[in-house]
Protein backbone atom coordinates (compact mmCIF):
# COMPACT_ATOMS: atom_id res chain seq x y z
CA UNK A 1 0.00 0.00 0.00
CA UNK A 2 2.89 2.41 0.69
CA UNK A 3 5.21 1.09 -2.05
CA UNK A 4 5.19 4.39 -3.95
CA UNK A 5 5.98 6.33 -0.78
CA UNK A 6 8.81 3.90 0.06
CA UNK A 7 10.28 4.38 -3.45
CA UNK A 8 10.08 8.15 -3.09
CA UNK A 9 11.82 8.01 0.29
CA UNK A 10 14.55 5.76 -1.13
CA UNK A 11 15.00 8.13 -4.08
CA UNK A 12 15.21 11.05 -1.66
CA UNK A 13 17.87 9.28 0.45
CA UNK A 14 19.86 8.50 -2.70
CA UNK A 15 19.69 12.15 -3.79
CA UNK A 16 20.82 13.31 -0.34
CA UNK A 17 23.82 10.97 -0.51
CA UNK A 18 24.78 12.33 -3.95
CA UNK A 19 24.40 15.87 -2.64
CA UNK A 20 26.64 15.11 0.31
CA UNK A 21 29.29 13.61 -1.98
CA UNK A 22 29.09 16.60 -4.31
CA UNK A 23 29.46 19.03 -1.39
CA UNK A 24 32.51 17.12 -0.20
CA UNK A 25 34.06 17.41 -3.67
CA UNK A 26 33.26 21.14 -3.81
CA UNK A 27 34.93 21.65 -0.42
CA UNK A 28 38.01 19.65 -1.49
CA UNK A 29 38.40 21.57 -4.75
CA UNK A 30 37.93 24.89 -2.92
CA UNK A 31 40.84 23.97 -0.65
CA UNK A 32 42.97 23.05 -3.68
CA UNK A 33 42.17 26.39 -5.33
CA UNK A 34 43.06 28.25 -2.12
CA UNK A 35 46.38 26.39 -1.87
CA UNK A 36 47.10 27.05 -5.55
CA UNK A 37 46.42 30.75 -5.14
CA UNK A 38 48.75 30.91 -2.15
CA UNK A 39 51.46 29.16 -4.14
CA UNK A 40 51.09 31.64 -6.99
CA UNK A 41 51.39 34.59 -4.61
CA UNK A 42 54.53 33.07 -3.12
CA UNK A 43 55.95 32.54 -6.62
CA UNK A 44 55.33 36.18 -7.52
CA UNK A 45 56.94 37.40 -4.30
CA UNK A 46 59.94 35.13 -4.92
CA UNK A 47 60.28 36.40 -8.51
CA UNK A 48 60.32 39.97 -7.22
CA UNK A 49 62.78 38.97 -4.49
CA UNK A 50 60.58 40.73 -1.93
CA UNK A 51 60.43 39.96 1.75
CA UNK A 52 57.03 39.44 3.36
CA UNK A 53 57.45 42.87 4.93
CA UNK A 54 58.02 44.46 1.53
CA UNK A 55 54.91 42.80 0.15
CA UNK A 56 52.90 43.98 3.15
CA UNK A 57 54.18 47.53 2.69
CA UNK A 58 53.37 47.43 -1.03
CA UNK A 59 49.81 46.28 -0.33
CA UNK A 60 49.28 48.84 2.45
CA UNK A 61 50.66 51.69 0.36
CA UNK A 62 48.66 50.81 -2.75
CA UNK A 63 45.35 49.39 -1.54
CA UNK A 64 43.43 52.58 -2.35
CA UNK A 65 45.05 53.25 -5.72
CA UNK A 66 43.80 52.18 -9.13
CA UNK A 67 44.92 48.54 -9.12
CA UNK A 68 44.42 48.03 -12.83
CA UNK A 69 47.13 50.49 -13.83
CA UNK A 70 49.37 51.07 -10.82
CA UNK A 71 49.80 47.47 -9.70
CA UNK A 72 50.31 46.28 -13.27
CA UNK A 73 53.04 48.88 -13.79
CA UNK A 74 54.70 48.01 -10.46
CA UNK A 75 54.72 44.29 -11.20
CA UNK A 76 55.93 44.81 -14.77
CA UNK A 77 58.73 46.97 -13.38
CA UNK A 78 59.67 44.24 -10.88
CA UNK A 79 59.43 41.46 -13.47
CA UNK A 80 61.15 43.35 -16.25
CA UNK A 81 57.86 43.45 -18.19
CA UNK A 82 57.45 39.66 -18.23
CA UNK A 83 53.95 38.45 -18.97
CA UNK A 84 52.81 37.00 -15.62
CA UNK A 85 50.44 34.51 -17.28
CA UNK A 86 53.17 33.23 -19.59
CA UNK A 87 55.66 33.01 -16.70
CA UNK A 88 53.15 31.01 -14.61
CA UNK A 89 52.45 28.63 -17.47
CA UNK A 90 56.16 27.93 -17.94
CA UNK A 91 56.54 27.19 -14.22
CA UNK A 92 53.56 24.85 -14.28
CA UNK A 93 54.94 23.01 -17.30
CA UNK A 94 58.23 22.41 -15.52
CA UNK A 95 56.44 20.88 -12.55
C-alpha positions as CSV (number, residue, x, y, z in Angstrom):
1,X,0.0,0.0,0.0
2,X,2.9,2.4,0.7
3,X,5.2,1.1,-2.0
4,X,5.2,4.4,-4.0
5,X,6.0,6.3,-0.8
6,X,8.8,3.9,0.1
7,X,10.3,4.4,-3.5
8,X,10.1,8.2,-3.1
9,X,11.8,8.0,0.3
10,X,14.6,5.8,-1.1
11,X,15.0,8.1,-4.1
12,X,15.2,11.0,-1.7
13,X,17.9,9.3,0.4
14,X,19.9,8.5,-2.7
15,X,19.7,12.2,-3.8
16,X,20.8,13.3,-0.3
17,X,23.8,11.0,-0.5
18,X,24.8,12.3,-3.9
19,X,24.4,15.9,-2.6
20,X,26.6,15.1,0.3
21,X,29.3,13.6,-2.0
22,X,29.1,16.6,-4.3
23,X,29.5,19.0,-1.4
24,X,32.5,17.1,-0.2
25,X,34.1,17.4,-3.7
26,X,33.3,21.1,-3.8
27,X,34.9,21.6,-0.4
28,X,38.0,19.7,-1.5
29,X,38.4,21.6,-4.8
30,X,37.9,24.9,-2.9
31,X,40.8,24.0,-0.7
32,X,43.0,23.1,-3.7
33,X,42.2,26.4,-5.3
34,X,43.1,28.2,-2.1
35,X,46.4,26.4,-1.9
36,X,47.1,27.1,-5.5
37,X,46.4,30.7,-5.1
38,X,48.7,30.9,-2.1
39,X,51.5,29.2,-4.1
40,X,51.1,31.6,-7.0
41,X,51.4,34.6,-4.6
42,X,54.5,33.1,-3.1
43,X,56.0,32.5,-6.6
44,X,55.3,36.2,-7.5
45,X,56.9,37.4,-4.3
46,X,59.9,35.1,-4.9
47,X,60.3,36.4,-8.5
48,X,60.3,40.0,-7.2
49,X,62.8,39.0,-4.5
50,X,60.6,40.7,-1.9
51,X,60.4,40.0,1.7
52,X,57.0,39.4,3.4
53,X,57.4,42.9,4.9
54,X,58.0,44.5,1.5
55,X,54.9,42.8,0.2
56,X,52.9,44.0,3.1
57,X,54.2,47.5,2.7
58,X,53.4,47.4,-1.0
59,X,49.8,46.3,-0.3
60,X,49.3,48.8,2.4
61,X,50.7,51.7,0.4
62,X,48.7,50.8,-2.7
63,X,45.4,49.4,-1.5
64,X,43.4,52.6,-2.3
65,X,45.0,53.3,-5.7
66,X,43.8,52.2,-9.1
67,X,44.9,48.5,-9.1
68,X,44.4,48.0,-12.8
69,X,47.1,50.5,-13.8
70,X,49.4,51.1,-10.8
71,X,49.8,47.5,-9.7
72,X,50.3,46.3,-13.3
73,X,53.0,48.9,-13.8
74,X,54.7,48.0,-10.5
75,X,54.7,44.3,-11.2
76,X,55.9,44.8,-14.8
77,X,58.7,47.0,-13.4
78,X,59.7,44.2,-10.9
79,X,59.4,41.5,-13.5
80,X,61.2,43.3,-16.3
81,X,57.9,43.5,-18.2
82,X,57.4,39.7,-18.2
83,X,53.9,38.5,-19.0
84,X,52.8,37.0,-15.6
85,X,50.4,34.5,-17.3
86,X,53.2,33.2,-19.6
87,X,55.7,33.0,-16.7
88,X,53.2,31.0,-14.6
89,X,52.4,28.6,-17.5
90,X,56.2,27.9,-17.9
91,X,56.5,27.2,-14.2
92,X,53.6,24.9,-14.3
93,X,54.9,23.0,-17.3
94,X,58.2,22.4,-15.5
95,X,56.4,20.9,-12.5
